[in-house]
Structure formats: structure tokens, C-alpha cells
Amino acid sequence: MGSMISDMHHTKSSIIANVLSSLPQRVVWRYSGVVPENIGTNIKIMDWIPQNDLMGHKNTKLFITHGGLIQN
């Protein structure tokens, strides 16, 4: 989740933080909103990430994206 979701309501970011915190893996989350209070120790929040470097890193196992903005 990146630049399109920087103004997410705190209840939604808290839910996402809760789910990500329950994972056994380390997570890199691109997020520039208010950091949820329930952020896990396995989560690294960054304002910006070089996407190609992250996807090309040998330890990256999964990359989740919002897929872009749909205009009607």
C-alpha cells in the first residue's frame, strides 16, 4: 500500500497493522499516515521504498500492491 493510501482512517490502518503483526515474517509497509499504536515489531514502515530493489531482493517472498487507482 503506497501513495494512494496515505490518508487512511486510523481504524483501517490499525486493522491492517494487527493482521500484519500476526504474521511470522518480517514486513515492509510503505505508509505515510499516522503510525498505528498496535504496530508489531516485525513491521518496518517507510514513506518511500525503491520498488524494483525491494522486489529484486533475495529475501522478498511476497509483494502485495493495491493495483492502482480505478477511475470511473
C-alpha positions as CSV (number, residue, x, y, z in Angstrom):
1,M,0.0,0.0,0.0
2,G,1.6,3.2,-1.1
3,S,1.0,6.7,-2.1
4,M,-2.8,6.2,-2.8
5,I,-3.5,5.3,0.8
6,S,-1.7,7.9,2.9
7,D,-4.8,9.4,4.3
8,M,-6.4,6.1,5.5
9,H,-8.6,6.4,8.6
10,H,-6.8,5.2,11.8
11,T,-9.3,2.3,12.3
12,K,-8.4,0.8,9.0
13,S,-4.6,1.3,9.5
14,S,-5.0,-0.3,12.9
15,I,-6.7,-3.3,11.4
16,I,-4.0,-3.8,8.8
17,A,-1.3,-3.4,11.5
18,N,-3.0,-6.0,13.6
19,V,-3.1,-8.5,10.7
20,L,0.5,-7.8,9.6
21,S,1.7,-8.1,13.2
22,S,0.3,-11.6,13.5
23,L,2.5,-12.8,10.6
24,P,5.7,-14.7,11.4
25,Q,7.5,-12.9,8.6
26,R,9.1,-9.5,8.6
27,V,7.0,-7.0,6.7
28,V,7.9,-3.8,4.9
29,W,4.9,-1.5,4.7
30,R,5.0,1.7,2.6
31,Y,2.8,4.0,4.5
32,S,3.0,7.7,5.2
33,G,0.0,8.2,7.5
34,V,-0.2,8.2,11.3
35,V,1.6,5.1,12.6
36,P,-0.9,2.8,14.4
37,E,-0.3,2.2,18.1
38,N,-0.5,-1.6,17.6
39,I,2.4,-1.8,15.1
40,G,4.3,-5.1,15.5
41,T,8.0,-5.5,15.9
42,N,8.0,-7.4,12.7
43,I,6.8,-4.4,10.7
44,K,9.1,-1.7,9.2
45,I,7.1,1.4,8.0
46,M,8.7,3.5,5.3
47,D,7.5,6.7,3.5
48,W,9.1,5.5,0.3
49,I,10.6,2.3,-1.0
50,P,12.5,1.7,-4.2
51,Q,10.1,-0.9,-5.5
52,N,12.4,-2.6,-8.0
53,D,15.1,-3.0,-5.3
54,L,12.5,-4.5,-2.9
55,M,11.0,-6.9,-5.4
56,G,14.5,-7.9,-6.6
57,H,15.9,-8.6,-3.1
58,K,16.7,-12.2,-2.4
59,N,14.7,-12.3,0.8
60,T,11.5,-10.9,-0.7
61,K,8.9,-13.7,-0.8
62,L,5.7,-11.8,-1.5
63,F,4.8,-8.4,-2.8
64,I,1.3,-7.1,-2.3
65,T,0.0,-4.0,-4.2
66,H,-3.3,-2.2,-4.3
67,G,-3.0,-2.4,-8.2
68,G,-3.6,1.2,-8.9
69,L,-6.5,3.7,-8.8
70,I,-9.6,2.9,-10.8
71,Q,-11.2,5.9,-12.4
72,N,-14.9,5.8,-13.4
